[in-house]
Amino acid sequence: MAKMLSCVGHGMAKVLGIQLQDAERNRDEVTRGESVFLMQPSDTFVEEPPTVADWAKGLVPSRKGLANYVVSLFPFLNWIRHYNQSWLFGDIAAGV
């Protein structure tokens, strides 16, 4: 059964144009996740797995983002600084 699935998989790879590489041959070439295009051994880069703290930091908005959110909830904050105070009595009477 496994041999048949392997043959089917190789056939599909050939139809899709995927080049399969021999696992035994490539096992020693890349060991720690470094790129196969490295020029010098000192150029290695090993990416650390993401943590929950890193994910949570991505959810916390910046100060500017938080300010924009608050202003979108309360749009009067945009114009209240330029409000003409002589209209205050008329606005209160209209509101009542």
N, CA, C and O atoms as a GROMACS GRO file, in nm:
protein
  384
    1MET      N    1   0.082  -0.120   0.000
    1MET     CA    2   0.000   0.000   0.000
    1MET      C    3   0.087   0.126   0.000
    1MET      O    4   0.060   0.221  -0.073
    2ALA      N    5   0.193   0.125   0.084
    2ALA     CA    6   0.282   0.241   0.092
    2ALA      C    7   0.356   0.263  -0.039
    2ALA      O    8   0.376   0.377  -0.080
    3LYS      N    9   0.396   0.153  -0.106
    3LYS     CA   10   0.467   0.165  -0.233
    3LYS      C   11   0.374   0.224  -0.339
    3LYS      O   12   0.417   0.305  -0.422
    4MET      N   13   0.247   0.183  -0.336
    4MET     CA   14   0.152   0.235  -0.432
    4MET      C   15   0.129   0.385  -0.410
    4MET      O   16   0.123   0.462  -0.507
    5LEU      N   17   0.118   0.427  -0.283
    5LEU     CA   18   0.100   0.570  -0.254
    5LEU      C   19   0.222   0.649  -0.296
    5LEU      O   20   0.211   0.762  -0.344
    6SER      N   21   0.340   0.590  -0.278
    6SER     CA   22   0.462   0.657  -0.318
    6SER      C   23   0.465   0.676  -0.469
    6SER      O   24   0.504   0.781  -0.518
    7CYS      N   25   0.424   0.574  -0.542
    7CYS     CA   26   0.421   0.583  -0.688
    7CYS      C   27   0.321   0.688  -0.734
    7CYS      O   28   0.348   0.764  -0.827
    8VAL      N   29   0.204   0.693  -0.668
    8VAL     CA   30   0.103   0.794  -0.701
    8VAL      C   31   0.158   0.933  -0.672
    8VAL      O   32   0.140   1.026  -0.751
    9GLY      N   33   0.223   0.948  -0.558
    9GLY     CA   34   0.280   1.078  -0.521
    9GLY      C   35   0.387   1.123  -0.619
    9GLY      O   36   0.391   1.240  -0.657
   10HIS      N   37   0.474   1.031  -0.660
   10HIS     CA   38   0.577   1.066  -0.757
   10HIS      C   39   0.516   1.101  -0.893
   10HIS      O   40   0.564   1.190  -0.962
   11GLY      N   41   0.410   1.029  -0.930
   11GLY     CA   42   0.342   1.059  -1.056
   11GLY      C   43   0.278   1.196  -1.054
   11GLY      O   44   0.286   1.270  -1.152
   12MET      N   45   0.214   1.230  -0.943
   12MET     CA   46   0.151   1.363  -0.930
   12MET      C   47   0.258   1.472  -0.932
   12MET      O   48   0.237   1.577  -0.993
   13ALA      N   49   0.370   1.448  -0.867
   13ALA     CA   50   0.478   1.547  -0.865
   13ALA      C   51   0.530   1.569  -1.007
   13ALA      O   52   0.559   1.682  -1.046
   14LYS      N   53   0.540   1.462  -1.084
   14LYS     CA   54   0.589   1.474  -1.221
   14LYS      C   55   0.490   1.553  -1.307
   14LYS      O   56   0.531   1.636  -1.388
   15VAL      N   57   0.358   1.526  -1.290
   15VAL     CA   58   0.256   1.597  -1.366
   15VAL      C   59   0.255   1.745  -1.330
   15VAL      O   60   0.238   1.830  -1.417
   16LEU      N   61   0.273   1.778  -1.200
   16LEU     CA   62   0.271   1.917  -1.154
   16LEU      C   63   0.404   1.988  -1.176
   16LEU      O   64   0.414   2.109  -1.153
   17GLY      N   65   0.505   1.915  -1.219
   17GLY     CA   66   0.634   1.977  -1.245
   17GLY      C   67   0.717   2.000  -1.120
   17GLY      O   68   0.803   2.088  -1.119
   18ILE      N   69   0.692   1.924  -1.016
   18ILE     CA   70   0.767   1.937  -0.890
   18ILE      C   71   0.885   1.843  -0.896
   18ILE      O   72   0.870   1.723  -0.922
   19GLN      N   73   1.004   1.896  -0.871
   19GLN     CA   74   1.123   1.813  -0.872
   19GLN      C   75   1.146   1.757  -0.733
   19GLN      O   76   1.168   1.832  -0.638
   20LEU      N   77   1.140   1.627  -0.720
   20LEU     CA   78   1.164   1.562  -0.592
   20LEU      C   79   1.313   1.538  -0.576
   20LEU      O   80   1.383   1.504  -0.671
   21GLN      N   81   1.360   1.557  -0.452
   21GLN     CA   82   1.502   1.536  -0.423
   21GLN      C   83   1.515   1.416  -0.332
   21GLN      O   84   1.426   1.386  -0.253
   22ASP      N   85   1.623   1.350  -0.345
   22ASP     CA   86   1.651   1.234  -0.262
   22ASP      C   87   1.679   1.280  -0.120
   22ASP      O   88   1.770   1.360  -0.098
   23ALA      N   89   1.601   1.231  -0.022
   23ALA     CA   90   1.615   1.274   0.117
   23ALA      C   91   1.750   1.236   0.175
   23ALA      O   92   1.807   1.313   0.253
   24GLU      N   93   1.804   1.122   0.138
   24GLU     CA   94   1.934   1.078   0.190
   24GLU      C   95   2.045   1.170   0.141
   24GLU      O   96   2.138   1.201   0.215
   25ARG      N   97   2.035   1.213   0.017
   25ARG     CA   98   2.140   1.296  -0.041
   25ARG      C   99   2.140   1.435   0.021
   25ARG      O  100   2.247   1.491   0.043
   26ASN      N  101   2.024   1.492   0.050
   26ASN     CA  102   2.014   1.629   0.099
   26ASN      C  103   2.012   1.640   0.250
   26ASN      O  104   2.010   1.751   0.302
   27ARG      N  105   2.012   1.531   0.321
   27ARG     CA  106   1.999   1.535   0.466
   27ARG      C  107   2.117   1.608   0.530
   27ARG      O  108   2.097   1.679   0.629
   28ASP      N  109   2.237   1.592   0.479
   28ASP     CA  110   2.355   1.653   0.541
   28ASP      C  111   2.381   1.794   0.492
   28ASP      O  112   2.464   1.865   0.550
   29GLU      N  113   2.314   1.837   0.388
   29GLU     CA  114   2.343   1.969   0.331
   29GLU      C  115   2.291   2.083   0.418
   29GLU      O  116   2.363   2.180   0.440
   30VAL      N  117   2.170   2.074   0.467
   30VAL     CA  118   2.110   2.179   0.549
   30VAL      C  119   2.069   2.115   0.680
   30VAL      O  120   1.984   2.026   0.683
   31THR      N  121   2.130   2.160   0.790
   31THR     CA  122   2.107   2.093   0.917
   31THR      C  123   2.029   2.176   1.018
   31THR      O  124   1.947   2.119   1.091
   32ARG      N  125   2.050   2.307   1.025
   32ARG     CA  126   1.986   2.386   1.129
   32ARG      C  127   1.891   2.491   1.073
   32ARG      O  128   1.858   2.585   1.144
   33GLY      N  129   1.847   2.478   0.954
   33GLY     CA  130   1.755   2.576   0.896
   33GLY      C  131   1.825   2.687   0.823
   33GLY      O  132   1.761   2.784   0.784
   34GLU      N  133   1.956   2.677   0.802
   34GLU     CA  134   2.025   2.783   0.731
   34GLU      C  135   1.995   2.773   0.582
   34GLU      O  136   1.955   2.668   0.531
   35SER      N  137   2.016   2.882   0.514
   35SER     CA  138   1.989   2.888   0.372
   35SER      C  139   2.092   2.807   0.295
   35SER      O  140   2.207   2.793   0.337
   36VAL      N  141   2.050   2.753   0.182
   36VAL     CA  142   2.144   2.680   0.098
   36VAL      C  143   2.226   2.776   0.014
   36VAL      O  144   2.317   2.732  -0.057
   37PHE      N  145   2.198   2.906   0.020
   37PHE     CA  146   2.269   3.006  -0.058
   37PHE      C  147   2.371   3.083   0.025
   37PHE      O  148   2.412   3.192  -0.016
   38LEU      N  149   2.413   3.032   0.137
   38LEU     CA  150   2.509   3.101   0.221
   38LEU      C  151   2.644   3.111   0.154
   38LEU      O  152   2.690   3.018   0.087
   39MET      N  153   2.708   3.225   0.172
   39MET     CA  154   2.840   3.244   0.115
   39MET      C  155   2.948   3.204   0.215
   39MET      O  156   3.049   3.143   0.178
   40GLN      N  157   2.926   3.238   0.342
   40GLN     CA  158   3.024   3.208   0.446
   40GLN      C  159   2.952   3.141   0.562
   40GLN      O  160   2.833   3.164   0.582
   41PRO      N  161   3.023   3.057   0.638
   41PRO     CA  162   2.959   2.993   0.753
   41PRO      C  163   2.912   3.093   0.858
   41PRO      O  164   2.822   3.061   0.936
   42SER      N  165   2.970   3.212   0.863
   42SER     CA  166   2.930   3.311   0.962
   42SER      C  167   2.797   3.376   0.928
   42SER      O  168   2.741   3.449   1.010
   43ASP      N  169   2.744   3.352   0.808
   43ASP     CA  170   2.619   3.412   0.765
   43ASP      C  171   2.496   3.332   0.807
   43ASP      O  172   2.386   3.360   0.760
   44THR      N  173   2.512   3.234   0.894
   44THR     CA  174   2.398   3.150   0.929
   44THR      C  175   2.293   3.230   1.005
   44THR      O  176   2.326   3.321   1.081
   45PHE      N  177   2.170   3.195   0.985
   45PHE     CA  178   2.058   3.257   1.055
   45PHE      C  179   1.964   3.147   1.099
   45PHE      O  180   1.912   3.071   1.018
   46VAL      N  181   1.944   3.140   1.228
   46VAL     CA  182   1.852   3.041   1.282
   46VAL      C  183   1.737   3.117   1.346
   46VAL      O  184   1.757   3.192   1.442
   47GLU      N  185   1.617   3.099   1.292
   47GLU     CA  186   1.501   3.171   1.342
   47GLU      C  187   1.446   3.102   1.465
   47GLU      O  188   1.424   2.981   1.465
   48GLU      N  189   1.423   3.179   1.569
   48GLU     CA  190   1.366   3.126   1.692
   48GLU      C  191   1.216   3.105   1.672
   48GLU      O  192   1.153   3.181   1.599
   49PRO      N  193   1.160   3.006   1.735
   49PRO     CA  194   1.015   2.987   1.724
   49PRO      C  195   0.941   3.102   1.792
   49PRO      O  196   0.989   3.154   1.893
   50PRO      N  197   0.826   3.141   1.739
   50PRO     CA  198   0.751   3.251   1.800
   50PRO      C  199   0.697   3.213   1.937
   50PRO      O  200   0.670   3.096   1.965
   51THR      N  201   0.683   3.313   2.022
   51THR     CA  202   0.631   3.291   2.156
   51THR      C  203   0.496   3.360   2.171
   51THR      O  204   0.458   3.443   2.088
   52VAL      N  205   0.425   3.326   2.276
   52VAL     CA  206   0.296   3.388   2.302
   52VAL      C  207   0.315   3.536   2.333
   52VAL      O  208   0.232   3.619   2.295
   53ALA      N  209   0.423   3.570   2.402
   53ALA     CA  210   0.450   3.711   2.435
   53ALA      C  211   0.469   3.793   2.308
   53ALA      O  212   0.419   3.905   2.298
   54ASP      N  213   0.541   3.739   2.210
   54ASP     CA  214   0.560   3.809   2.083
   54ASP      C  215   0.427   3.829   2.012
   54ASP      O  216   0.402   3.936   1.955
   55TRP      N  217   0.342   3.728   2.015
   55TRP     CA  218   0.211   3.738   1.952
   55TRP      C  219   0.127   3.845   2.022
   55TRP      O  220   0.059   3.924   1.956
   56ALA      N  221   0.131   3.847   2.155
   56ALA     CA  222   0.052   3.945   2.231
   56ALA      C  223   0.101   4.086   2.206
   56ALA      O  224   0.020   4.180   2.201
   57LYS      N  225   0.233   4.104   2.191
   57LYS     CA  226   0.287   4.238   2.163
   57LYS      C  227   0.234   4.292   2.031
   57LYS      O  228   0.216   4.413   2.015
   58GLY      N  229   0.209   4.202   1.936
   58GLY     CA  230   0.155   4.245   1.807
   58GLY      C  231   0.011   4.292   1.816
   58GLY      O  232  -0.035   4.363   1.726
   59LEU      N  233  -0.060   4.255   1.920
   59LEU     CA  234  -0.200   4.296   1.936
   59LEU      C  235  -0.215   4.430   2.007
   59LEU      O  236  -0.318   4.495   1.992
   60VAL      N  237  -0.115   4.472   2.082
   60VAL     CA  238  -0.123   4.597   2.159
   60VAL      C  239  -0.104   4.714   2.063
   60VAL      O  240  -0.004   4.721   1.992
   61PRO      N  241  -0.200   4.808   2.060
   61PRO     CA  242  -0.188   4.920   1.967
   61PRO      C  243  -0.085   5.022   2.015
   61PRO      O  244  -0.052   5.028   2.133
   62SER      N  245  -0.036   5.101   1.922
   62SER     CA  246   0.056   5.210   1.956
   62SER      C  247  -0.026   5.324   2.018
   62SER      O  248  -0.149   5.320   2.018
   63ARG      N  249   0.043   5.424   2.071
   63ARG     CA  250  -0.028   5.538   2.131
   63ARG      C  251  -0.112   5.611   2.025
   63ARG      O  252  -0.225   5.650   2.051
   64LYS      N  253  -0.053   5.627   1.907
   64LYS     CA  254  -0.127   5.695   1.800
   64LYS      C  255  -0.248   5.612   1.756
   64LYS      O  256  -0.355   5.666   1.730
   65GLY      N  257  -0.229   5.480   1.748
   65GLY     CA  258  -0.340   5.393   1.712
   65GLY      C  259  -0.452   5.397   1.815
   65GLY      O  260  -0.570   5.397   1.780
   66LEU      N  261  -0.415   5.401   1.943
   66LEU     CA  262  -0.514   5.409   2.050
   66LEU      C  263  -0.588   5.543   2.045
   66LEU      O  264  -0.710   5.548   2.063
   67ALA      N  265  -0.513   5.653   2.020
   67ALA     CA  266  -0.577   5.785   2.010
   67ALA      C  267  -0.675   5.789   1.892
   67ALA      O  268  -0.785   5.843   1.905
   68ASN      N  269  -0.635   5.734   1.779
   68ASN     CA  270  -0.725   5.730   1.662
   68ASN      C  271  -0.851   5.649   1.692
   68ASN      O  272  -0.960   5.685   1.648
   69TYR      N  273  -0.836   5.540   1.767
   69TYR     CA  274  -0.951   5.457   1.801
   69TYR      C  275  -1.048   5.534   1.892
   69TYR      O  276  -1.169   5.530   1.871
   70VAL      N  277  -0.995   5.604   1.992
   70VAL     CA  278  -1.080   5.680   2.085
   70VAL      C  279  -1.154   5.791   2.010
   70VAL      O  280  -1.272   5.814   2.032
   71VAL      N  281  -1.082   5.860   1.921
   71VAL     CA  282  -1.146   5.968   1.844
   71VAL      C  283  -1.252   5.910   1.751
   71VAL      O  284  -1.354   5.976   1.726
   72SER      N  285  -1.231   5.789   1.699
   72SER     CA  286  -1.335   5.730   1.614
   72SER      C  287  -1.458   5.692   1.694
   72SER      O  288  -1.569   5.690   1.641
   73LEU      N  289  -1.440   5.661   1.823
   73LEU     CA  290  -1.556   5.632   1.908
   73LEU      C  291  -1.631   5.758   1.948
   73LEU      O  292  -1.753   5.757   1.960
   74PHE      N  293  -1.558   5.867   1.970
   74PHE     CA  294  -1.615   5.994   2.014
   74PHE      C  295  -1.574   6.104   1.917
   74PHE      O  296  -1.476   6.175   1.943
   75PRO      N  297  -1.645   6.120   1.804
   75PRO     CA  298  -1.602   6.215   1.701
   75PRO      C  299  -1.603   6.360   1.745
   75PRO      O  300  -1.535   6.443   1.685
   76PHE      N  301  -1.680   6.394   1.850
   76PHE     CA  302  -1.683   6.533   1.895
   76PHE      C  303  -1.546   6.579   1.944
   76PHE      O  304  -1.520   6.700   1.952
   77LEU      N  305  -1.458   6.486   1.977
   77LEU     CA  306  -1.324   6.524   2.023
   77LEU      C  307  -1.245   6.597   1.915
   77LEU      O  308  -1.150   6.668   1.946
   78ASN      N  309  -1.284   6.580   1.789
   78ASN     CA  310  -1.215   6.651   1.680
   78ASN      C  311  -1.251   6.800   1.679
   78ASN      O  312  -1.165   6.884   1.651
   79TRP      N  313  -1.377   6.833   1.707
   79TRP     CA  314  -1.419   6.972   1.692
   79TRP      C  315  -1.443   7.045   1.824
   79TRP      O  316  -1.464   7.166   1.821
   80ILE      N  317  -1.441   6.978   1.938
   80ILE     CA  318  -1.474   7.044   2.065
   80ILE      C  319  -1.374   7.155   2.101
   80ILE      O  320  -1.410   7.252   2.168
   81ARG      N  321  -1.251   7.142   2.056
   81ARG     CA  322  -1.150   7.247   2.087
   81ARG      C  323  -1.180   7.377   2.012
   81ARG      O  324  -1.137   7.484   2.055
   82HIS      N  325  -1.253   7.368   1.902
   82HIS     CA  326  -1.283   7.486   1.821
   82HIS      C  327  -1.428   7.533   1.840
   82HIS      O  328  -1.478   7.610   1.759
   83TYR      N  329  -1.494   7.487   1.945
   83TYR     CA  330  -1.635   7.518   1.968
   83TYR      C  331  -1.651   7.664   2.011
   83TYR      O  332  -1.575   7.713   2.095
   84ASN      N  333  -1.748   7.731   1.954
   84ASN     CA  334  -1.777   7.869   1.989
   84ASN      C  335  -1.862   7.869   2.116
   84ASN      O  336  -1.977   7.824   2.113
   85GLN      N  337  -1.809   7.920   2.227
   85GLN     CA  338  -1.878   7.914   2.355
   85GLN      C  339  -2.003   8.002   2.360
   85GLN      O  340  -2.089   7.983   2.446
   86SER      N  341  -2.013   8.095   2.269
   86SER     CA  342  -2.134   8.178   2.268
   86SER      C  343  -2.255   8.097   2.220
   86SER      O  344  -2.369   8.139   2.240
   87TRP      N  345  -2.232   7.983   2.157
   87TRP     CA  346  -2.342   7.898   2.112
   87TRP      C  347  -2.386   7.799   2.220
   87TRP      O  348  -2.484   7.727   2.200
   88LEU      N  349  -2.316   7.795   2.332
   88LEU     CA  350  -2.342   7.694   2.434
   88LEU      C  351  -2.487   7.702   2.485
   88LEU      O  352  -2.554   7.599   2.493
   89PHE      N  353  -2.535   7.823   2.521
   89PHE     CA  354  -2.671   7.836   2.575
   89PHE      C  355  -2.774   7.790   2.472
   89PHE      O  356  -2.870   7.721   2.508
   90GLY      N  357  -2.757   7.827   2.346
   90GLY     CA  358  -2.851   7.786   2.241
   90GLY      C  359  -2.849   7.635   2.219
   90GLY      O  360  -2.954   7.575   2.195
   91ASP      N  361  -2.733   7.574   2.227
   91ASP     CA  362  -2.723   7.428   2.210
   91ASP      C  363  -2.787   7.354   2.328
   91ASP      O  364  -2.851   7.250   2.309
   92ILE      N  365  -2.770   7.406   2.448
   92ILE     CA  366  -2.832   7.343   2.564
   92ILE      C  367  -2.985   7.354   2.554
   92ILE      O  368  -3.056   7.257   2.582
   93ALA      N  369  -3.035   7.470   2.514
   93ALA     CA  370  -3.180   7.490   2.498
   93ALA      C  371  -3.234   7.397   2.389
   93ALA      O  372  -3.343   7.340   2.404
   94ALA      N  373  -3.159   7.380   2.281
   94ALA     CA  374  -3.204   7.292   2.173
   94ALA      C  375  -3.201   7.147   2.217
   94ALA      O  376  -3.285   7.067   2.173
   95GLY      N  377  -3.107   7.111   2.302
   95GLY     CA  378  -3.095   6.975   2.350
   95GLY      C  379  -3.205   6.939   2.449
   95GLY      O  380  -3.246   6.824   2.457
   96VAL      N  381  -3.253   7.036   2.524
   96VAL     CA  382  -3.358   7.012   2.623
   96VAL      C  383  -3.490   7.004   2.551
   96VAL      O  384  -3.594   6.984   2.614
   0.00000   0.00000   0.00000
